[in-house]
């Protein structure tokens, strides 16, 4: 478990003219989505007024990781990997955990096969891991502190949100039962892009399908792999470390919990860069 980190200042990043407004939310085929929510009145409350006033600063979308960020499942994945390899006759050392955390299934599974010498194909291992993980999730999964409140706030103010995960579609669809598909304008799975995290492709694709400029998006992530993907795409990052430590950096803010993250805060990250 990492030591809680304090929120870091985000310095101005770059200037430039504002991109075109966000287009209507879209859905990735087979993914979850929400219809356009009724916009909250700007005069409904002081908080709503703050959000409405900050909207001109340019926050266009919020892109969120799933495992370890919105749902408390990073431990589930490691326990699943340990259990599956034990059934195959191999013991996973703890030193492997930091290598596979936050990574795409193909990379993590390939690494573990090579590290153990297990006699199993990548395709078969992927099926075993996904099936065992879903079995664990079926017994119940908890949302991370502050996750439900943040998703509800984004939806209430009609801020497009995308779920961008390295997990496969069948896993995401099961998680949406707990997260609520109505909270997301689109969802994107790791097996729906040619190159997933740490490559920038998932976040570039999500921003594009929302009609948003990557530099006007805030990504919320919990691992170094996800942070690398978001930063390579040119997004602002809020890191909420789950398993490994993440340091603050330019255009990267580190917070101990999603309870530290609200809409005015997200708007301020974009406003400070323009």
C-alpha positions as CSV (number, residue, x, y, z in Angstrom):
1,X,0.0,0.0,0.0
2,X,1.4,3.4,-0.9
3,X,1.7,6.3,1.5
4,X,-1.0,8.9,0.9
5,X,0.2,11.8,-1.0
6,X,-0.9,15.4,-0.8
7,X,-2.4,17.2,-3.8
8,X,0.2,18.8,-6.0
9,X,0.0,22.1,-7.8
10,X,-0.5,21.8,-11.5
11,X,1.6,24.5,-13.4
12,X,0.5,26.1,-16.6
13,X,1.1,23.6,-19.4
14,X,0.6,25.2,-22.8
15,X,-1.4,27.9,-24.5
16,X,-3.5,28.0,-27.7
17,X,-6.9,28.6,-28.9
18,X,-9.9,26.6,-27.6
19,X,-10.9,23.6,-29.7
20,X,-14.4,23.1,-31.0
21,X,-17.1,22.3,-28.5
22,X,-17.8,18.8,-27.5
23,X,-20.1,16.9,-29.9
24,X,-23.0,14.7,-28.7
25,X,-21.9,11.7,-26.6
26,X,-21.4,8.5,-28.6
27,X,-21.2,4.8,-27.7
28,X,-18.5,2.3,-28.6
29,X,-20.3,-0.7,-30.2
30,X,-21.1,-3.1,-27.5
31,X,-20.2,-0.7,-24.7
32,X,-22.2,1.1,-22.0
33,X,-23.5,4.6,-22.4
34,X,-25.9,7.1,-21.0
35,X,-28.3,9.4,-22.7
36,X,-27.7,13.1,-22.5
37,X,-28.7,14.0,-19.0
38,X,-30.9,16.9,-18.3
39,X,-28.5,19.8,-17.6
40,X,-28.5,21.2,-14.1
41,X,-29.5,24.9,-13.7
42,X,-26.5,27.1,-13.2
43,X,-28.3,28.9,-10.5
44,X,-29.4,25.8,-8.6
45,X,-26.6,26.2,-6.0
46,X,-23.3,28.0,-5.4
47,X,-21.4,24.9,-6.5
48,X,-23.4,24.7,-9.7
49,X,-22.7,28.4,-10.4
50,X,-19.0,27.7,-9.9
51,X,-19.1,24.8,-12.3
52,X,-21.0,26.8,-14.9
53,X,-18.7,29.7,-14.7
54,X,-15.6,27.5,-15.0
55,X,-17.1,25.7,-18.0
56,X,-15.7,28.4,-20.3
57,X,-12.2,27.4,-19.2
58,X,-12.5,24.4,-21.4
59,X,-13.0,21.1,-19.6
60,X,-14.5,18.9,-22.3
61,X,-14.5,15.4,-20.9
62,X,-13.4,13.2,-18.0
63,X,-11.8,9.9,-18.9
64,X,-11.7,7.3,-16.1
65,X,-9.8,4.1,-15.6
66,X,-11.7,1.2,-13.9
67,X,-9.8,-1.3,-11.9
68,X,-8.3,0.3,-8.8
69,X,-9.6,3.7,-9.8
70,X,-13.4,3.3,-9.7
71,X,-13.7,-0.2,-8.4
72,X,-11.6,-1.9,-5.7
73,X,-10.4,-4.7,-7.8
74,X,-6.6,-4.4,-8.3
75,X,-6.2,-6.9,-5.4
76,X,-8.7,-9.2,-7.1
77,X,-6.6,-9.4,-10.3
78,X,-3.5,-10.4,-8.4
79,X,-5.4,-12.9,-6.3
80,X,-6.9,-14.3,-9.5
81,X,-3.4,-14.6,-11.1
82,X,-2.0,-16.3,-8.1
83,X,-4.9,-18.8,-8.0
84,X,-4.9,-19.6,-11.7
85,X,-1.1,-20.2,-11.7
86,X,-1.4,-22.4,-8.5
87,X,-4.0,-24.5,-10.4
88,X,-1.4,-24.8,-13.2
89,X,1.2,-25.9,-10.7
90,X,3.2,-22.7,-10.3
91,X,3.7,-20.2,-7.5
92,X,3.8,-16.5,-8.2
93,X,6.3,-14.5,-6.2
94,X,5.1,-11.1,-4.8
95,X,7.9,-9.4,-6.9
96,X,5.8,-10.0,-10.0
97,X,2.9,-8.0,-8.7
98,X,4.3,-4.5,-9.4
99,X,5.2,-5.6,-12.9
100,X,1.7,-6.7,-14.0
101,X,-0.4,-4.1,-12.1
102,X,-2.4,-1.8,-14.4
103,X,-1.1,-3.5,-17.5
104,X,-3.2,-5.0,-20.4
105,X,-4.1,-8.6,-20.1
106,X,-1.9,-9.7,-23.0
107,X,1.2,-8.0,-21.5
108,X,0.6,-9.3,-18.0
109,X,-0.2,-12.8,-19.1
110,X,2.8,-13.0,-21.4
111,X,5.1,-11.8,-18.7
112,X,3.8,-14.3,-16.1
113,X,4.1,-17.2,-18.6
114,X,7.7,-16.2,-19.3
115,X,8.5,-15.6,-15.6
116,X,7.1,-19.0,-14.5
117,X,7.7,-21.1,-17.6
118,X,4.1,-22.3,-17.3
119,X,3.0,-24.7,-20.1
120,X,0.0,-22.7,-21.2
121,X,-0.8,-20.6,-24.3
122,X,-1.5,-16.9,-24.0
123,X,-5.1,-17.5,-25.4
124,X,-5.9,-20.2,-22.9
125,X,-4.4,-18.2,-20.0
126,X,-6.4,-15.1,-20.9
127,X,-9.7,-17.2,-20.8
128,X,-8.7,-18.7,-17.5
129,X,-7.9,-15.3,-15.9
130,X,-11.0,-13.5,-17.2
131,X,-13.3,-16.4,-16.1
132,X,-11.7,-16.6,-12.6
133,X,-11.8,-12.9,-12.2
134,X,-15.5,-12.6,-13.1
135,X,-16.2,-15.4,-10.6
136,X,-14.6,-13.3,-7.9
137,X,-16.5,-10.2,-9.0
138,X,-19.8,-12.1,-8.9
139,X,-19.3,-12.4,-5.1
140,X,-19.4,-8.6,-4.8
141,X,-17.2,-5.6,-5.6
142,X,-16.9,-2.3,-3.8
143,X,-16.6,1.1,-5.4
144,X,-13.6,3.1,-4.4
145,X,-14.3,5.9,-1.9
146,X,-15.7,8.9,-3.7
147,X,-16.4,7.1,-7.0
148,X,-20.1,7.1,-6.8
149,X,-20.3,10.7,-5.8
150,X,-17.9,11.8,-8.6
151,X,-19.8,9.9,-11.3
152,X,-23.1,11.3,-10.1
153,X,-21.7,14.8,-10.1
154,X,-20.4,14.5,-13.7
155,X,-23.7,13.2,-14.9
156,X,-25.7,15.9,-13.1
157,X,-23.7,18.6,-14.9
158,X,-23.7,16.8,-18.2
159,X,-19.9,16.5,-18.3
160,X,-19.1,13.6,-20.7
161,X,-17.4,10.7,-19.0
162,X,-15.7,7.8,-20.6
163,X,-14.7,4.5,-19.0
164,X,-11.3,3.6,-20.5
165,X,-9.9,0.3,-19.2
166,X,-7.3,-2.3,-20.2
167,X,-9.7,-5.0,-19.1
168,X,-11.6,-7.0,-21.7
169,X,-15.2,-6.2,-22.8
170,X,-16.7,-9.1,-20.9
171,X,-15.2,-7.8,-17.6
172,X,-16.2,-4.2,-18.2
173,X,-19.8,-5.2,-19.0
174,X,-20.0,-7.1,-15.7
175,X,-18.5,-4.1,-13.8
176,X,-21.0,-1.7,-15.3
177,X,-23.7,-3.5,-13.3
178,X,-22.0,-2.0,-10.2
179,X,-20.9,1.3,-11.8
180,X,-24.1,2.1,-13.7
181,X,-23.8,2.3,-17.5
182,X,-25.9,5.5,-17.4
183,X,-22.9,7.4,-16.0
184,X,-20.8,7.0,-19.2
185,X,-21.0,8.5,-22.6
186,X,-18.9,5.6,-23.8
187,X,-16.8,2.7,-22.6
188,X,-13.7,1.4,-24.2
189,X,-12.1,-2.0,-23.4
190,X,-8.5,-3.2,-23.8
191,X,-9.5,-5.8,-26.4
192,X,-11.1,-3.1,-28.6
193,X,-7.9,-1.2,-29.4
194,X,-4.9,-2.5,-31.3
195,X,-2.5,-1.0,-28.7
196,X,-3.8,-0.5,-25.2
197,X,-2.1,1.1,-22.1
198,X,0.7,2.3,-21.7
199,X,0.3,3.4,-25.4
200,X,-1.8,6.6,-25.8
201,X,-4.3,5.0,-28.2
202,X,-7.1,4.3,-25.7
203,X,-7.3,7.9,-24.4
204,X,-6.8,9.4,-27.9
205,X,-9.6,7.2,-29.2
206,X,-11.9,8.0,-26.3
207,X,-11.3,11.8,-26.6
208,X,-11.9,11.6,-30.4
209,X,-15.2,9.7,-30.1
210,X,-16.4,12.3,-27.6
211,X,-15.4,15.1,-29.9
212,X,-13.0,16.4,-27.3
213,X,-9.4,17.7,-27.5
214,X,-7.1,15.5,-25.4
215,X,-5.6,18.7,-23.8
216,X,-9.1,19.6,-22.6
217,X,-9.6,16.2,-21.0
218,X,-8.8,15.1,-17.4
219,X,-7.8,11.4,-17.0
220,X,-8.2,9.7,-13.6
221,X,-5.8,6.8,-13.1
222,X,-4.3,4.7,-10.3
223,X,-1.2,3.0,-11.9
224,X,2.0,4.2,-13.6
225,X,0.9,2.3,-16.7
226,X,-2.3,4.2,-17.0
227,X,-0.7,7.5,-16.2
228,X,1.9,6.9,-19.0
229,X,-0.9,6.2,-21.4
230,X,-2.8,9.4,-20.5
231,X,0.2,11.6,-20.5
232,X,1.3,10.3,-23.9
233,X,-2.1,11.2,-25.2
234,X,-1.6,14.8,-24.0
235,X,-4.3,14.7,-21.2
236,X,-4.1,16.2,-17.8
237,X,-3.9,13.4,-15.2
238,X,-5.2,13.0,-11.7
239,X,-3.4,10.0,-10.1
240,X,-5.0,8.1,-7.2
241,X,-2.3,5.5,-6.4
242,X,-3.6,2.0,-5.5
243,X,-0.7,-0.4,-5.4
244,X,2.4,1.5,-6.5
245,X,3.6,5.0,-5.6
246,X,3.2,7.7,-8.2
247,X,5.0,11.0,-8.0
248,X,3.5,14.4,-8.9
249,X,4.7,16.0,-12.1
250,X,3.9,18.7,-14.6
251,X,0.2,18.3,-15.6
252,X,-0.1,15.4,-13.1
253,X,-1.8,15.9,-9.8
254,X,-1.6,13.1,-7.1
255,X,-4.4,12.8,-4.6
256,X,-4.9,10.1,-1.9
257,X,-8.5,9.4,-2.7
258,X,-11.3,10.2,-5.2
259,X,-12.9,12.0,-2.3
260,X,-10.5,14.8,-3.1
261,X,-11.8,15.1,-6.6
262,X,-14.9,17.2,-7.6
263,X,-16.0,19.1,-10.7
264,X,-14.6,22.5,-9.7
265,X,-11.3,20.9,-9.0
266,X,-11.3,19.2,-12.5
267,X,-12.2,22.5,-14.2
268,X,-9.4,24.2,-12.3
269,X,-6.8,21.8,-13.8
270,X,-7.7,22.8,-17.3
271,X,-8.2,26.5,-16.5
272,X,-4.6,26.7,-15.1
273,X,-3.2,25.4,-18.4
274,X,-4.9,28.0,-20.7
